[in-house]
Amino acid sequence: MPGRTIAIGDIHGCHVALDALIEAIAPRSDDTLVVLGDMIDRGPGSAEVIERLVELVGRCRLIPLMGNHERMMLDAATRPSTTRFWLQNGGQATLASYGGSLSSVPHHHRTFFRYLQLTFETPTHLFVHACYDPYSEPGEFDEDIALWRHVDREIPEPHQSGKIAVVGHTPQADGLPRDHGHIRLLDTFCYGGRALTAWDVATDEVLQADNRGNVSTAPFVRE
Ligand SMILES: [Mn+2]
């Protein structure tokens, strides 16, 4: 059996939900897990989340994408004038999980952050944290769009490649993922008390875990 491709939505420091979801998925060495970014900030366990993800690197093919929150943290580490902006947008929780100082972020976590990528593609799907430019190659996406643009009032045109886009970033207040045909939205507001979503691209199955570690299946809301 070929490996699975599974996308995981915005974790935002929700390590209990992540642990439950990983246990339910039971990743194998031939599986590809695409983490859609915003792994840190807001929730209580950012350092724990990164530790779990680093552990997964040895168990499966892990593709961690950059989110706007990882961007803010990396900027804060190199440009102190941006630190306040990060701390006011959820970074305080991350800093606390690392013991109150960026200087105590362990070396293997720094290495992990260095390898985050902006996009990932399969022959059929295009993965990016927030949104995309329908008329640009993924390698040329502007970070203002790829990391920051919300998909709520306005759904972008299909990407020119014909691939289905898979994104997080825009929280779904009811905790259910959205299927707009050419774009799937997987940020199901775990840090806000809803759930963390994992979607198996081939089978279309959705698994969710909440912050108490309960795992269940869920439907897509099709719009
Ligand atoms: Mn985001």
Residues whose N, C-alpha, C, O or C-beta is under 5 A from the ligand:
A	BS01	MN	D38 G67 N68 L147 H169
